[in-house]
Amino acid sequence: MENRNYNILVSWLFILGLLLLLLNDHILKYTFPSILTGKLSDFAGLFIFPMFLTFLFPYKKKAVYLITFLGFIYWKLPLTDSFIYSWNSLNIFTINRVIEYTDYVALIVLPFSYLHQPPLQEVPRKKIAVNLIGIISLIAFCSTAGTHGSIKGYEYATSKESLEKAILEVINETPSINRPVSGSEEVYDNSGGYITIFISSPDSYRYTFRFYGGEEHWKNSPNKSEIFICYAYDNEGNGGSEGGGGVEWYKWSLKNNLISRFEENFISKLDAKLGLKHIEKK
């Protein structure tokens, strides 16, 4: 520990990046959904994550940044589907990621992160401050890997194509279920594997769900597919994501009510359309 540069974690740029990561993951993404907030966590995370690793491994800085560079590229590829599936099956905490290759633009912050030299500071009780910031950083990194989270999943013994077809038929055939119209702020969710729907029963509820995995996963699992709820909100805007976006999840009745409405008004119809009983996934 004595050879580690404590100034890394107490430098103002590291703290600023950490605060930006936490603020974006837990507030901005859900209050101001946009391309900017969608990328901001990648920029902030890639700036401070290798700094954090450099603190842990002070003599491996070049290796840390190279691993971060290659690791981020790998993370955004379908090849990671099997790892994500295996990890989530452990039921420790759920991790998810969106395969979006434009996220690679965030890699441009790595050289700036590498060249950052934290100024020497005389911080009172520096080790205590570093330990606290280190713990918060670990929580932030774990959270950003599972920000969307899985509020609840539903697995079917059918192909992804059949499940997708059934989903669209249920939406089109059910008057109380609608998708966002073009031009609305929610419509961006209807791309990249995400589907947003509004359920009126009689109050309006908004859900965004996606298919589990990617092309590689679907190819290797032709008789198994799954959707999971990423976001859920009631008519007053209460709710969020299991990964940290919702500030109301301490109200278990809210979460249970949102799940119940989704299952009664959508999943039950999807079961009937497919002629299959879903398997619940936590």
C-alpha positions as CSV (number, residue, x, y, z in Angstrom):
1,M,0.0,0.0,0.0
2,E,2.9,2.4,0.7
3,N,4.0,2.5,-2.9
4,R,0.5,3.4,-4.1
5,N,-0.2,7.0,-5.2
6,Y,-3.1,8.0,-2.9
7,N,-3.4,11.3,-4.7
8,I,-5.0,9.5,-7.7
9,L,-8.3,8.8,-5.9
10,V,-8.4,12.2,-4.2
11,S,-7.5,14.2,-7.3
12,W,-10.3,16.6,-8.3
13,L,-10.6,15.1,-11.8
14,F,-11.1,11.6,-10.4
15,I,-13.7,12.8,-8.0
16,L,-15.4,14.8,-10.7
17,G,-15.5,11.8,-13.0
18,L,-16.9,9.6,-10.2
19,L,-19.6,12.1,-9.3
20,L,-20.5,12.5,-13.0
21,L,-20.8,8.7,-13.4
22,L,-23.0,8.4,-10.3
23,L,-25.2,11.4,-11.3
24,N,-25.7,10.1,-14.9
25,D,-26.4,6.5,-14.0
26,H,-28.9,7.3,-11.2
27,I,-30.6,10.5,-12.3
28,L,-29.7,12.1,-15.6
29,K,-30.4,9.0,-17.8
30,Y,-33.9,8.8,-16.5
31,T,-34.7,12.5,-16.2
32,F,-33.2,13.5,-19.5
33,P,-33.0,10.4,-21.8
34,S,-30.9,11.3,-24.8
35,I,-27.8,10.2,-26.8
36,L,-25.7,12.5,-24.6
37,T,-26.8,10.8,-21.3
38,G,-26.6,7.5,-23.0
39,K,-22.8,8.0,-23.7
40,L,-21.9,10.1,-20.7
41,S,-21.3,7.1,-18.4
42,D,-19.0,5.5,-20.9
43,F,-16.9,8.7,-21.0
44,A,-16.8,9.1,-17.3
45,G,-16.2,5.4,-16.6
46,L,-13.4,5.1,-19.1
47,F,-11.7,8.1,-17.7
48,I,-11.7,7.0,-14.0
49,F,-11.7,3.2,-14.2
50,P,-8.1,2.8,-15.4
51,M,-7.0,5.4,-12.8
52,F,-8.6,3.2,-10.1
53,L,-6.8,0.1,-11.5
54,T,-3.6,2.1,-11.6
55,F,-4.0,2.9,-7.9
56,L,-4.5,-0.8,-7.2
57,F,-1.6,-1.9,-9.5
58,P,0.9,1.0,-9.4
59,Y,3.6,-0.7,-11.5
60,K,1.2,-1.9,-14.3
61,K,-0.1,1.4,-15.7
62,K,0.5,0.6,-19.4
63,A,-1.0,-2.8,-19.0
64,V,-4.0,-1.4,-17.2
65,Y,-4.8,1.0,-20.0
66,L,-4.2,-1.6,-22.7
67,I,-6.5,-4.0,-20.9
68,T,-9.1,-1.3,-20.4
69,F,-9.0,-0.4,-24.1
70,L,-9.3,-4.1,-25.3
71,G,-11.8,-4.9,-22.5
72,F,-14.2,-2.2,-23.5
73,I,-14.1,-3.3,-27.1
74,Y,-14.8,-6.9,-26.1
75,W,-17.6,-5.8,-23.6
76,K,-19.6,-4.3,-26.5
77,L,-19.4,-7.4,-28.7
78,P,-21.9,-10.3,-28.8
79,L,-19.1,-12.6,-27.6
80,T,-19.8,-11.5,-24.0
81,D,-23.3,-12.9,-24.0
82,S,-22.3,-16.2,-22.6
83,F,-20.3,-14.5,-19.7
84,I,-23.2,-12.2,-18.9
85,Y,-25.7,-15.1,-18.9
86,S,-23.4,-17.2,-16.6
87,W,-22.9,-14.3,-14.2
88,N,-26.6,-13.5,-14.0
89,S,-27.4,-17.1,-13.3
90,L,-25.5,-16.7,-10.0
91,N,-28.1,-14.2,-8.8
92,I,-25.6,-11.9,-7.1
93,F,-26.5,-8.8,-9.1
94,T,-27.7,-8.5,-12.6
95,I,-25.4,-7.0,-15.3
96,N,-26.5,-6.0,-18.7
97,R,-25.1,-4.0,-21.6
98,V,-26.3,-2.7,-24.9
99,I,-24.5,-3.7,-28.0
100,E,-24.0,-0.2,-29.5
101,Y,-20.8,0.2,-31.4
102,T,-21.0,4.0,-31.4
103,D,-20.1,3.7,-27.7
104,Y,-16.5,3.1,-28.9
105,V,-16.2,6.9,-29.3
106,A,-15.7,7.1,-25.6
107,L,-12.3,5.5,-25.9
108,I,-10.9,8.9,-26.9
109,V,-10.8,9.8,-23.2
110,L,-8.2,7.1,-22.4
111,P,-5.1,9.1,-23.5
112,F,-6.3,12.1,-21.4
113,S,-6.8,9.7,-18.5
114,Y,-3.4,8.2,-19.0
115,L,-1.6,11.6,-19.1
116,H,-3.3,12.9,-16.0
117,Q,-0.9,13.5,-13.2
118,P,-2.7,14.0,-9.9
119,P,-1.1,16.9,-7.9
120,L,0.5,16.1,-4.6
121,Q,-1.9,17.0,-1.8
122,E,-1.7,17.0,2.0
123,V,-5.1,15.4,2.7
124,P,-6.0,15.0,6.4
125,R,-6.4,11.3,7.1
126,K,-5.7,10.6,3.5
127,K,-6.0,6.8,3.8
128,I,-9.4,7.1,5.3
129,A,-10.5,9.4,2.4
130,V,-9.0,7.0,-0.2
131,N,-10.7,4.0,1.3
132,L,-14.1,5.7,1.3
133,I,-13.7,6.9,-2.3
134,G,-12.4,3.5,-3.3
135,I,-15.6,1.8,-1.9
136,I,-17.8,4.3,-3.6
137,S,-15.9,3.8,-6.8
138,L,-16.4,0.0,-6.7
139,I,-20.2,0.5,-6.1
140,A,-20.3,2.9,-9.0
141,F,-18.5,0.5,-11.4
142,C,-20.7,-2.4,-10.5
143,S,-23.8,-0.2,-10.8
144,T,-22.9,1.2,-14.2
145,A,-22.5,-2.4,-15.5
146,G,-26.1,-3.1,-14.4
147,T,-27.7,0.2,-14.7
148,H,-30.6,-1.0,-16.8
149,G,-30.9,-4.0,-14.6
150,S,-33.6,-6.7,-14.8
151,I,-36.6,-5.8,-12.8
152,K,-38.0,-9.2,-13.9
153,G,-37.4,-11.6,-16.8
154,Y,-39.7,-14.0,-18.7
155,E,-38.2,-16.9,-20.6
156,Y,-40.0,-18.9,-23.3
157,A,-39.2,-22.2,-25.0
158,T,-39.2,-20.7,-28.4
159,S,-36.9,-18.8,-30.8
160,K,-36.3,-15.1,-30.5
161,E,-37.9,-14.5,-33.9
162,S,-41.1,-16.3,-32.7
163,L,-41.2,-14.4,-29.5
164,E,-40.7,-11.1,-31.2
165,K,-43.5,-11.8,-33.7
166,A,-45.8,-12.7,-30.9
167,I,-44.9,-9.6,-28.9
168,L,-45.8,-7.3,-31.9
169,E,-49.0,-9.2,-32.5
170,V,-50.1,-8.7,-28.9
171,I,-49.3,-5.0,-29.0
172,N,-51.2,-4.5,-32.3
173,E,-54.2,-6.6,-31.2
174,T,-54.7,-5.1,-27.8
175,P,-56.3,-1.6,-27.6
176,S,-55.0,-0.9,-24.1
177,I,-51.4,-1.4,-25.2
178,N,-49.7,1.2,-27.3
179,R,-46.2,2.1,-28.4
180,P,-44.8,5.7,-28.4
181,V,-45.6,7.7,-31.5
182,S,-42.8,9.0,-33.6
183,G,-41.3,12.2,-32.3
184,S,-42.0,11.5,-28.6
185,E,-39.2,11.5,-26.1
186,E,-39.6,7.7,-25.4
187,V,-39.4,6.6,-29.0
188,Y,-35.6,6.2,-28.9
189,D,-36.2,3.1,-26.7
190,N,-37.8,1.3,-29.7
191,S,-34.4,0.7,-31.3
192,G,-31.4,-1.4,-30.3
193,G,-33.5,-4.3,-29.1
194,Y,-35.6,-2.2,-26.7
195,I,-39.4,-1.9,-26.9
196,T,-41.4,0.7,-24.9
197,I,-45.1,0.2,-24.4
198,F,-47.9,2.0,-22.6
199,I,-50.5,0.0,-20.8
200,S,-53.8,1.6,-19.8
201,S,-55.6,-0.5,-17.1
202,P,-57.2,2.1,-16.5
203,D,-54.2,4.2,-15.4
204,S,-51.3,4.5,-17.7
205,Y,-48.1,2.5,-17.0
206,R,-44.9,2.7,-19.1
207,Y,-42.6,-0.2,-19.5
208,T,-39.4,-0.6,-21.5
209,F,-38.2,-4.2,-22.0
210,R,-35.6,-5.9,-24.2
211,F,-34.6,-9.3,-25.5
212,Y,-31.9,-11.0,-23.5
213,G,-28.6,-11.5,-25.3
214,G,-27.6,-10.8,-28.9
215,E,-27.3,-12.5,-32.2
216,E,-24.7,-15.0,-31.0
217,H,-26.8,-16.0,-28.0
218,W,-29.9,-16.4,-30.1
219,K,-28.0,-18.4,-32.7
220,N,-26.8,-20.8,-30.0
221,S,-30.2,-21.0,-28.2
222,P,-32.7,-21.5,-31.0
223,N,-35.4,-22.9,-28.7
224,K,-35.0,-20.5,-25.8
225,S,-35.5,-16.7,-25.6
226,E,-36.2,-14.2,-23.0
227,I,-37.4,-10.7,-22.4
228,F,-36.7,-8.6,-19.2
229,I,-38.2,-5.4,-17.9
230,C,-35.6,-2.6,-17.9
231,Y,-37.7,0.3,-16.8
232,A,-41.2,0.6,-15.3
233,Y,-43.1,3.7,-14.3
234,D,-46.6,4.4,-13.0
235,N,-48.9,7.2,-14.2
236,E,-47.2,9.6,-11.7
237,G,-43.7,8.9,-13.0
238,N,-42.7,6.7,-10.0
239,G,-40.4,3.8,-10.8
240,G,-37.1,3.4,-12.6
241,S,-34.8,0.5,-13.3
242,E,-33.6,-2.3,-11.0
243,G,-30.0,-1.3,-11.7
244,G,-30.3,2.0,-9.8
245,G,-32.4,4.4,-11.9
246,G,-35.4,4.2,-9.6
247,V,-35.5,6.1,-6.3
248,E,-38.7,4.5,-5.2
249,W,-37.8,0.9,-5.1
250,Y,-37.7,1.0,-1.3
251,K,-41.5,1.0,-1.7
252,W,-41.9,-2.7,-2.4
253,S,-45.6,-2.2,-3.1
254,L,-44.8,0.0,-6.0
255,K,-42.5,-2.5,-7.6
256,N,-44.9,-5.4,-7.1
257,N,-47.8,-3.3,-8.5
258,L,-45.8,-2.4,-11.6
259,I,-44.8,-6.1,-12.2
260,S,-48.3,-7.3,-11.5
261,R,-49.8,-4.8,-14.1
262,F,-47.3,-5.9,-16.7
263,E,-48.0,-9.6,-16.2
264,E,-51.8,-9.2,-16.1
265,N,-52.0,-7.0,-19.2
266,F,-49.1,-8.2,-21.3
267,I,-47.4,-11.4,-20.2
268,S,-50.6,-13.3,-19.9
269,K,-51.6,-12.3,-23.4
270,L,-48.1,-13.2,-24.7
271,D,-48.4,-16.7,-23.0
272,A,-51.8,-17.2,-24.8
273,K,-50.5,-16.0,-28.1
274,L,-47.5,-18.4,-28.0
275,G,-49.4,-21.2,-26.4
276,L,-46.6,-21.5,-23.8
277,K,-46.2,-20.8,-20.1
278,H,-43.3,-18.5,-19.4
279,I,-40.5,-19.2,-16.9
280,E,-40.0,-16.4,-14.4
281,K,-36.4,-15.1,-14.2
282,K,-35.3,-12.9,-11.3
